[in-house]
Amino acid sequence: MHLLSLDSVSRDFDVSRPWLNRVLEREPRRILRAVDHVSFEISKGETLALVGESGCGKSTVARLIAGLYAPTEGHIAFSGSRLQMIFQDPYASLNPRWRVRKIIAEPMLFLKVQRPVEQFLLQVGLSADDAERYPHEFSGGQRQRISIARALAGEPDLLICDEPTSALDVSVQAQILNLMADLQDRLGLTYLFISHNLAVVSLVADRVGVMYLGRIVELAPASRLFSSPRHPYTRMLLDAVPDLAMSGKSRTPVAGEVPNPLAPPSGSASTRAARTRTHAARSRCPASATASPATPSKKAAFLSDRGKGGQDPFLQKGAGSLWVERDPRKRVKRGVRPFFQEKGPDPFS
């Protein structure tokens, strides 16, 4: 049985202008779908990472699981008894007027946990004497350790880690990641790890879900995703990770812009997630399609459209033009040799 299960969870936000403005200017209501039919499961002792660009809906998923938001659609099932959250900014998540002892003891008093505060400080590599100090007396890495100690004080079954290392420098990031891995081994913790840094995710995750425009476009074991990603957007994210082996070699720049979530591109979830689309994907993925690339049997149209030798013609160097959707009504051609010569006339000319 899974510890956490999400079934087609969606969350809408009303971003309309004030009622009077809409009445006078005859504008309709504007609904932003921040999370769009997200489904996944987490087993006990597992680490699932959610990655993607800023604004793709990762933190909204975390808040839905924590109960800070109510889902508009779908169902969230949690079979554990408690969950806690580690926030992104260790400077803003701690009350500056409280001593560390009171910060860590707050969830313990609410949940009636009978354990000494010093025990949790020692678990995260701090001293028992630190309980009498204030947050401003600590460095960024030490503050994040206090945040982890506060989360552990509630004795959770699931820890939601919302970019816990993004506000820290590289050396401190490594310390926090090693600490989290050690705590998971000793306490059997389960993590939902949210990050936009694939290099960090590769060190901690058992499975990785890639989000784009509120949807999970690829979900796979970490080893498979980093060795042979199936989705073009996942490949684009991996290409953006700094790599010493690529020094001096040319890289393909990311084309296009992030689509407007209020007016997402047409097509299925899989074709929305690629800023470049082929004519084959365009004709085979109508707006009503629901293909899910999270499983190999339901890959996107442009991934199952193989060329000779089982290669994806869309991703071969010089094999085709790139089409960038900057606006649903306007397409801009950026590319090399025309790909549509064998498929028919150019649909965008």
Secondary structure, 3 states (H helix, E strand, C coil): CCCEEEEEEEEEEECCCCHHHHHHHCCCCCEEEEEEEEEEEECCCCEEEEECCCCCCHHHHHHHHHCCCCCCEEEEEECCCCEEEECCCCCCCCCCCCCHHHHHHHHHHHHCCCCCHHHHHHHCCCCHHHHHCCHHHCCHHHHHHHHHHHHHHCCCCEEEEECCCCCCCHHHHHHHHHHHHHHHHHHCCEEEEECCCHHHHHHHCCEEEEEECCEEEEEEEHHHHHHCCCCHHHHHHHHCCCCHHHCCCCCCCCCCCCCCCCCCCCCCHHHHCCCECCHHHHHHCCCCCCCCCCCHHHCCHHHHCCCHHHCCHHHCCCCCEEEEEEECCEEEEEECCCCCCCCCCCCCC
